[in-house]
Amino acid sequence: MTTPVEPVWRPAPHEFADSSLPTAVRVYEVGPRDGLQAESTVVPTAVKAEFCRRLVAAGVRSLEVTSFVSPKWIPQLADADALLAELDLPGSVRQVVLTPNQRGLERALTAGAREVAVFVSATETFARKNLNTTVSGALDNARPVVEGARAAGIGTRGYISMCFGDPWEGWVDPRRVADITAELTGMGCSSISLGDTIGVATPGHIRAVLDAVQAAGVPIGSIAGHFHDTYGQALANVYAALTAGVTEFDTAAGGLGRCPYAKGATGNLATEDLVWMLHGLGIHTGIDLGALTDTSRWMAGHTGHPSPSRVATALIAART
C-alpha cells in the first residue's frame, strides 16, 4: 500500500525575470472606492477604515479611499468625510479621493484630502448617460477642480472611461483617447488612468491606444492602466502595457467591483491576480500576497460573497 506524500511546494509564483520589462510597478488599489461602490449593502465606515489599514499593512502604497460624490448618486460613499476623519494611515501612503466637481473638491479639501482624481469620458453617450454632460463638458468641469487642487498644493489624477469600447457606440478611436489624455495632462493631471470600462480590449488594442497617446506627446510614465476582466483579458492587457513601459495599474483586492454594462460579468482585475503575475516576472510590487489574500477573505465576510479572484481562491483553498 502506497502512503500519500504531502506536497512540499508552497503556493507562490516561480520567478522568471524579463529584462525588457519594468523592474517595479505601482499597484493602485481601488477596492475601497471603485470596488465597494458597486456593493448593494452599505458597508459601515469602521469596516472601510479597517479595510484600508489592512491593505496598507499588506504593502499597498497607492490607495483610492473614497469619492466625494453626492450621496444621492452613490449612497455607499455617503460617509466620505467620516472615513477620512477616521483614517490614520502613514504619510508615505498615497491616498486619493475622487472629486467629480468643485463642490466635491471643497468637501475633500475640508476633510484633509492629499490627492484628488477627476473623471471624464472618451465617448459622448457615456458622458451623457453617466456624467450628464458631453465629452467637452466633462473636461470643462474637470479644469477648475484640477486648478483648485493645484492652488491647494495637492496633485490630481485623471480618469478616462470607455477608452477601448462603449456599449452604445462600439469601437473608440485611439486618437480620441489620445487627445483627451493630452488635454488632461495640459490641465495639470500628473497621471492619467485609461479605463477599459467594459473589458473588451485585447493586447493589440492596448498597444494601439498607448502608441496614439505617446504620439500626442504624453509621456508613458504618466499613464496607468485600468483594465476590467469582463472577457478574461485583463492580465494579457497588463502584459501588453508593461511591454510599452506602463508602470501603474488599477486593481481591486479580491476582485471587488463589477461591470455594470455586462450583466453577470466581473469588473475590476483582482489585485492578487496582478501581483501573482508580476512577481512571477520578477517585478517588484512591495505587496505581501499572503497578507493581501487574508485581507480579501476578511472583506468577503463583510460583503457576503466570495472573492472572484482566482489567485485568492486558490491560495485560500491551498491553506485549507
Secondary structure in CASP SS format (residue, H / E / C, confidence):
PFRMAT SS
TARGET T0000
AUTHOR 0000-0000-0000
METHOD secondary structure of the structure
MODEL  1
M C 1.00
T C 1.00
T C 1.00
P C 1.00
V C 1.00
E C 1.00
P C 1.00
V C 1.00
W C 1.00
R C 1.00
P C 1.00
A C 1.00
P C 1.00
H C 1.00
E C 1.00
F C 1.00
A C 1.00
D C 1.00
S C 1.00
S C 1.00
L C 1.00
P C 1.00
T C 1.00
A E 1.00
V C 1.00
R E 1.00
V E 1.00
Y E 1.00
E E 1.00
V C 1.00
G H 1.00
P H 1.00
R H 1.00
D H 1.00
G H 1.00
L H 1.00
Q H 1.00
A H 1.00
E C 1.00
S C 1.00
T C 1.00
V C 1.00
V C 1.00
P C 1.00
T H 1.00
A H 1.00
V H 1.00
K H 1.00
A H 1.00
E H 1.00
F H 1.00
C H 1.00
R H 1.00
R H 1.00
L H 1.00
V H 1.00
A H 1.00
A C 1.00
G C 1.00
V C 1.00
R C 1.00
S E 1.00
L E 1.00
E E 1.00
V E 1.00
T E 1.00
S E 1.00
F C 1.00
V C 1.00
S C 1.00
P C 1.00
K C 1.00
W C 1.00
I C 1.00
P H 1.00
Q H 1.00
L H 1.00
A C 1.00
D C 1.00
A H 1.00
D H 1.00
A H 1.00
L H 1.00
L H 1.00
A H 1.00
E H 1.00
L C 1.00
D C 1.00
L C 1.00
P C 1.00
G C 1.00
S C 1.00
V C 1.00
R E 1.00
Q E 1.00
V E 1.00
V E 1.00
L E 1.00
T C 1.00
P C 1.00
N C 1.00
Q H 1.00
R H 1.00
G H 1.00
L H 1.00
E H 1.00
R H 1.00
A H 1.00
L H 1.00
T H 1.00
A H 1.00
G C 1.00
A C 1.00
R C 1.00
E E 1.00
V E 1.00
A E 1.00
V E 1.00
F E 1.00
V E 1.00
S E 1.00
A C 1.00
T C 1.00
E H 1.00
T H 1.00
F H 1.00
A H 1.00
R H 1.00
K H 1.00
N H 1.00
L H 1.00
N C 1.00
T C 1.00
T C 1.00
V H 1.00
S H 1.00
G H 1.00
A H 1.00
L H 1.00
D H 1.00
N H 1.00
A H 1.00
R H 1.00
P H 1.00
V H 1.00
V H 1.00
E H 1.00
G H 1.00
A H 1.00
R H 1.00
A H 1.00
A C 1.00
G C 1.00
I C 1.00
G E 1.00
T E 1.00
R E 1.00
G E 1.00
Y E 1.00
I E 1.00
S E 1.00
M C 1.00
C C 1.00
F C 1.00
G C 1.00
D E 1.00
P C 1.00
W C 1.00
E C 1.00
G E 1.00
W C 1.00
V C 1.00
D C 1.00
P H 1.00
R H 1.00
R H 1.00
V H 1.00
A H 1.00
D H 1.00
I H 1.00
T H 1.00
A H 1.00
E H 1.00
L H 1.00
T H 1.00
G H 1.00
M H 1.00
G C 1.00
C C 1.00
S C 1.00
S E 1.00
I E 1.00
S E 1.00
L E 1.00
G E 1.00
D E 1.00
T C 1.00
I C 1.00
G C 1.00
V C 1.00
A C 1.00
T C 1.00
P H 1.00
G H 1.00
H H 1.00
I H 1.00
R H 1.00
A H 1.00
V H 1.00
L H 1.00
D H 1.00
A H 1.00
V H 1.00
Q H 1.00
A H 1.00
A C 1.00
G C 1.00
V C 1.00
P C 1.00
I H 1.00
G H 1.00
S H 1.00
I E 1.00
A E 1.00
G E 1.00
H E 1.00
F E 1.00
H E 1.00
D C 1.00
T C 1.00
Y C 1.00
G C 1.00
Q C 1.00
A H 1.00
L H 1.00
A H 1.00
N H 1.00
V H 1.00
Y H 1.00
A H 1.00
A H 1.00
L H 1.00
T H 1.00
A C 1.00
G C 1.00
V C 1.00
T C 1.00
E E 1.00
F E 1.00
D E 1.00
T E 1.00
A E 1.00
A H 1.00
G H 1.00
G H 1.00
L C 1.00
G C 1.00
R E 1.00
C C 1.00
P C 1.00
Y C 1.00
A C 1.00
K C 1.00
G C 1.00
A C 1.00
T E 1.00
G C 1.00
N E 1.00
L C 1.00
A E 1.00
T H 1.00
E H 1.00
D H 1.00
L H 1.00
V H 1.00
W H 1.00
M H 1.00
L H 1.00
H H 1.00
G H 1.00
L C 1.00
G C 1.00
I C 1.00
H E 1.00
T C 1.00
G C 1.00
I C 1.00
D C 1.00
L H 1.00
G H 1.00
A H 1.00
L H 1.00
T H 1.00
D H 1.00
T H 1.00
S H 1.00
R H 1.00
W H 1.00
M H 1.00
A H 1.00
G H 1.00
H H 1.00
T H 1.00
G C 1.00
H C 1.00
P C 1.00
S C 1.00
P C 1.00
S C 1.00
R H 1.00
V H 1.00
A H 1.00
T H 1.00
A H 1.00
L H 1.00
I H 1.00
A H 1.00
A H 1.00
R H 1.00
T C 1.00
END
